């Protein structure tokens, strides 16, 4: 992010003003440096404001961040080896700061996830509860299903069917095999379930346009 900030400043000195993060991102990681603290300090010197959220927030009309989602379902998709230090105790590091962005559209929700450590289904259910009930037109980016069992992928696909999902662009930590398994379980074709890669685009009318690598 620091390198990106320097490059953006060359183009526009005011290019990056705010960073919206989930509560917990600056907690002490036991036995491991939390590099976000150094990044925060450096960017704040440059006038960048960090805003922490523990619940949903509408940043712009129709564009929301979820805040950390409740872990209702057992969607364990973190290492389990790390710990974090709070004011009172040391806890397992389940990436408590994980949050997503959701865009409300006439076609339904478009979910954009970083890594989905809260759980893809947990996040979607919280959106429906906290914002309003609607279908999910698209889910884009990382959902950390790379190590998911066949049983868990089947459960996930069944839930996604309930949500009416019709476009899935799963990048990085989603896992290529997991993406293809979900594609089959959801009955989607190669134009509606795509491995996320450089060059992919998404349009409300045209749907996913895969980059050359993912075609």
N, C-alpha and C positions, 0 to 999 in steps of 0.2 A: 504493500500500500504506500510506503514511503517513496519508492521509486515512481509509482504512478502519480503521487502528489507532485513530485518535482517536474515530471513531464507535463502534467496538466497546468502547472504554474507558468510554464513557458508559453502556453496557449492563452490561458486566462488566469490571472492571479487569484480570482475569486471562484475558481472551478469547484473546489471542495470546501464546503462550509460546515456541514453537519454529518455526523456518523451516527446512525440509529442502531443500537445494540441491545441484546437481551440481558436482563439482570442476571448477574453471576459471571459474566465474561471476565471481570477483573479480580475474581477471587484467587486466593493463593493456591497454586497447585503444589501439593506437598512433594518435595524432592525434585521439583522441575520448575524451571523458569517460566513464568507467564509472560511471553513476549508481547502480549497485548498491552501490558503496562508501559513498557518502553515506547511502543508505538503511539500510545495515547499521549504520553508526555511530550514526545517529539512533535506530534501534530498539533497539540494544544499551543505549543510555542508559536506555531504558524497561524494561530487564530481559529483552528478547527474546533468545533463544539461536539462533544460526545454526549448523546442522550440515551439513558438506559430505560428500558421498559419492562414491566412485569405483567402487562396486560395489553390488550389490543389498542391500536391507535390509528385513526384515519389521518394519513400524512397529507394526502391530496384527495379531492373528491373521487371516491370510488377506488382509492388505492390505500390498502391497509397493511400494517404489520401486525402479526398475530400476538406478539409477546410469547414468552415460553408457554407451551401447551401442557395441559395436565396429562400425566402419564396414566390414563385410564386403562388402556390395554397394555399387555406385556410385550411391547415392541423393543426388546433389548437389542440395541445396535451400536453399542460402544464397547471399548476394550474390557472394561471392568477391572483393569489393573491400576488405574490412577485414583488418587484421592484429592479432595479439596478441603481447605481449612476455612470454616466459618467463624463467627464470633464465639460460638459456644462449643463446637465439636468438629471432628474430622469425619467427612462423609465420602462415600464412593463418588467419583467424578463421572456423573452420567450426562455431562455436557448440559447443565441446567440452563445455560443462556440460549440454547437453540431456539430460533424463531424463523418464521417464513413471511413472505409477502404474498398478498392475495389481491387480485384486481377484480372488481365486480363489473360484469359486462351483460349485455342483453342476451348473450348465449349461455350465461352461467359464470361461475367462478373460474378464474385462471390462477392457479397456484404456482408460485415460484419459490423453490426451496433451495437452501444452501446445502445442507447435508441430511436434514430430516432426522436428527437424533431424538427428537421428541416422539418420532413415529409418524409415518405418513398418514395412517388412519386416525391417530390421536389428533393430529393437526387439523385434518379435514373436519372431524366431528366438532372440534372446538370452534372452527370458523362458522359452521352451521349454527351452533349454539350462541356464539357471541355476536355474530353479525346478522345473519338471517338465513333461513332455510332456502337452499337452491341446489341445483345440480352443479357438478364440476365439469366444465367444458374442456379444460386442459390442466395437466400437471407437468411442470417443466423443471429440469435440473436434477440435483442429487437427492436420493431418498435412502441411502445407506442400507440397501438390501443385498449388498454384495455377498454376505455370508448367510443369507436367509435360507432356511430349510425349505424343501418342497411343500411341506405342510403349511409353513408360514406364508409362502407365496400364494398358495391356494386360498388361504384365509384372506389375505390382502386383496386378491383378485375378486373374491366374492363381495367384499366391502366396496371396492371400487365400482363394481356393477351397480350396487345399491345407490352409489353417488352419481351414477350416470356418466362416468368418465368416458370420453370419446377420443381424446388426444393425449398421448403419453410420450414425452421426450425426456428420457432418463439418462442423465450424464454421470460422469466420474463414479462416485461411490454407490450408485444404483447397481452397478455390475452388469456387464454385457449379457451373461447367461441368465441373470435374474430378469433383465428387461425382456429377453426373448421368451422366457417362461411366462411372464405376465402377458405378453402379446398373445400367446396361444390361449391362455386361460380366459382372457378378455374377448377373444375372437376378433382382434383388431388386425388390419392388414399393415403392410410395410409403410404405408403413408400416414398411418395414425398411431403407430407405435415405433418410435425411432430412437436409436442409440444417440445420445447427445454428443455432438462434436462441433469443432470449429466450422463455421459457415452455416449452421442451422438457423432458420428464422421461423417465426410463428406469426400468423396473421389471422384475425378473427374470421375473415371470409374464406381465405385460402387454406387455413390450417397450418400444419407443419410442412416446411420445405427443408428437406434434409440437405446438409452440405455434401460435398462430393464423397467424403469418407464414409458417410453413413447411408448412402443410397443402396 
